[in-house]
Amino acid sequence: MFALFSDRISGAPSRPRYPRSEDNLGSTADADLALVIFDSDTDINWLHGLRRGYRHCFAIFSIGRNWVILDPVLNYARICAFQVRPDYDLVTHYRLLGYRVLETHVRRPRGKIAPILPATCVEIVKRALGIHAWHVVTPYALYNYLVKENMRNIKGEKS
């Protein structure tokens, strides 16, 4: 038992956790694309204190030709996969339904442990996106963080 454990520590290769995109999921061109969706609908009374339009958030990730929704709600996380036609505009679809939508990307932080915070919709979406900003705790704060990050990227600054 100890030998197996020490092999892991020494850097011996372990089984891959996920299939590579190019193996069976199609193109990897948009593999890091993500949409973050913000909404006001909630049945939880204490969330009504949050800014209207920013009481809940969830994320949709592009994986080849597939999309995966991660929708963390109060007592569980909804996860589902779907496909759309290549010419279908998912951002416009959600905006026409009344949601606020930001297009972003998945980050790959190296050697950095995410801060320990309560498992809210914001924290789960931040973890999935690779964001380690401890000060972002509400959907509106996440929205502002992503907008500012996108503006830095447009100006050519490092985020």
C-alpha positions as CSV (number, residue, x, y, z in Angstrom):
1,M,0.0,0.0,0.0
2,F,2.8,2.4,0.9
3,A,4.6,1.7,-2.4
4,L,1.5,2.7,-4.4
5,F,1.2,5.9,-2.4
6,S,4.9,6.8,-2.7
7,D,4.8,6.1,-6.5
8,R,2.1,8.8,-6.8
9,I,4.2,11.3,-4.8
10,S,7.3,10.6,-6.8
11,G,5.6,11.7,-10.0
12,A,4.8,8.4,-11.6
13,P,2.3,8.9,-14.4
14,S,-1.3,8.2,-13.3
15,R,-4.3,7.4,-15.5
16,P,-5.8,10.4,-17.3
17,R,-8.9,11.7,-15.6
18,Y,-10.6,12.9,-18.8
19,P,-10.5,11.9,-22.5
20,R,-8.5,14.2,-24.7
21,S,-10.9,16.4,-26.8
22,E,-9.2,15.4,-30.1
23,D,-9.9,11.7,-29.3
24,N,-13.7,11.8,-29.6
25,L,-15.3,15.2,-29.1
26,G,-14.3,17.0,-32.3
27,S,-12.4,20.2,-32.7
28,T,-10.5,21.7,-29.8
29,A,-10.5,25.2,-31.2
30,D,-13.2,26.4,-28.8
31,A,-12.3,24.0,-25.9
32,D,-11.7,26.9,-23.5
33,L,-14.9,28.9,-24.5
34,A,-17.4,29.4,-21.7
35,L,-20.6,31.4,-21.3
36,V,-21.6,32.7,-17.9
37,I,-25.3,33.3,-17.6
38,F,-26.9,35.7,-15.0
39,D,-30.5,35.6,-13.9
40,S,-33.0,37.1,-11.4
41,D,-35.4,34.2,-11.0
42,T,-35.2,32.6,-7.5
43,D,-37.6,31.1,-5.1
44,I,-35.2,31.8,-2.2
45,N,-36.4,34.9,-0.3
46,W,-33.0,35.9,1.1
47,L,-31.6,36.1,-2.4
48,H,-34.0,39.0,-3.2
49,G,-31.5,41.2,-1.4
50,L,-29.1,40.8,-4.3
51,R,-29.1,43.1,-7.3
52,R,-32.0,42.4,-9.7
53,G,-30.6,40.5,-12.7
54,Y,-27.8,39.1,-10.7
55,R,-29.3,36.7,-8.1
56,H,-28.1,33.5,-9.7
57,C,-25.4,32.5,-12.2
58,F,-24.5,29.3,-14.1
59,A,-22.0,28.4,-16.8
60,I,-22.1,26.7,-20.2
61,F,-18.8,25.2,-21.5
62,S,-17.9,24.4,-25.1
63,I,-16.2,21.0,-25.6
64,G,-15.7,20.4,-29.3
65,R,-19.1,20.2,-30.9
66,N,-20.8,19.7,-27.5
67,W,-21.9,22.1,-24.8
68,V,-22.1,21.3,-21.1
69,I,-24.3,23.2,-18.6
70,L,-23.2,23.5,-15.0
71,D,-26.1,25.1,-13.0
72,P,-25.4,25.0,-9.3
73,V,-28.6,25.5,-7.3
74,L,-29.1,25.5,-3.6
75,N,-29.1,21.8,-2.9
76,Y,-27.4,20.2,-5.9
77,A,-25.8,21.0,-9.3
78,R,-27.6,20.4,-12.5
79,I,-25.2,19.1,-15.2
80,C,-26.3,18.4,-18.8
81,A,-24.8,18.1,-22.2
82,F,-26.3,19.1,-25.5
83,Q,-25.4,19.9,-29.1
84,V,-26.5,22.7,-31.3
85,R,-26.0,23.4,-35.0
86,P,-22.6,25.1,-35.7
87,D,-24.4,28.2,-37.0
88,Y,-26.7,28.5,-33.9
89,D,-25.9,31.6,-31.7
90,L,-26.2,30.4,-28.1
91,V,-25.4,33.8,-26.7
92,T,-28.3,35.4,-28.6
93,H,-30.6,32.5,-27.6
94,Y,-30.1,33.2,-23.9
95,R,-30.2,37.0,-24.3
96,L,-33.6,36.6,-26.0
97,L,-34.8,34.6,-23.1
98,G,-34.0,37.6,-20.8
99,Y,-30.6,36.5,-19.4
100,R,-27.4,38.5,-19.2
101,V,-24.6,36.6,-20.9
102,L,-20.9,37.0,-20.9
103,E,-18.5,35.1,-23.1
104,T,-15.3,34.1,-21.4
105,H,-12.7,31.3,-21.2
106,V,-11.5,28.6,-18.8
107,R,-8.3,29.5,-17.0
108,R,-5.7,27.0,-16.0
109,P,-4.1,28.3,-12.8
110,R,-0.9,26.5,-11.9
111,G,0.3,25.8,-8.4
112,K,-2.3,27.8,-6.8
113,I,-4.9,26.6,-4.4
114,A,-8.4,28.1,-4.7
115,P,-9.6,30.0,-1.6
116,I,-11.9,28.1,0.7
117,L,-15.3,29.7,0.4
118,P,-19.0,28.5,0.8
119,A,-20.3,26.4,-2.1
120,T,-22.5,29.1,-3.7
121,C,-23.4,29.3,-7.4
122,V,-20.7,32.0,-7.8
123,E,-18.0,29.9,-6.1
124,I,-18.8,26.8,-8.2
125,V,-18.8,28.7,-11.4
126,K,-15.5,30.4,-10.4
127,R,-13.9,27.1,-9.7
128,A,-15.1,25.7,-13.0
129,L,-13.6,28.7,-14.8
130,G,-10.4,28.6,-12.8
131,I,-10.9,32.0,-11.1
132,H,-9.4,32.3,-7.7
133,A,-10.6,35.8,-6.8
134,W,-11.6,35.5,-3.1
135,H,-13.3,38.9,-3.2
136,V,-15.9,37.8,-5.8
137,V,-18.8,36.4,-3.8
138,T,-22.0,37.6,-5.5
139,P,-23.2,37.1,-9.1
140,Y,-22.9,40.9,-9.7
141,A,-19.3,40.9,-8.4
142,L,-18.5,38.0,-10.8
143,Y,-20.1,39.9,-13.7
144,N,-18.0,42.9,-12.9
145,Y,-14.9,40.8,-12.5
146,L,-15.4,39.2,-15.9
147,V,-16.2,42.5,-17.7
148,K,-13.0,44.1,-16.3
149,E,-11.0,41.1,-17.2
150,N,-12.3,41.2,-20.8
151,M,-11.5,44.9,-21.0
152,R,-7.9,44.2,-19.9
153,N,-7.6,41.5,-22.5
154,I,-9.0,43.7,-25.3
155,K,-6.4,46.4,-24.3
156,G,-3.7,43.8,-24.5
157,E,-2.9,43.7,-20.8
158,K,-2.1,40.5,-19.0
159,S,-5.1,39.3,-16.9
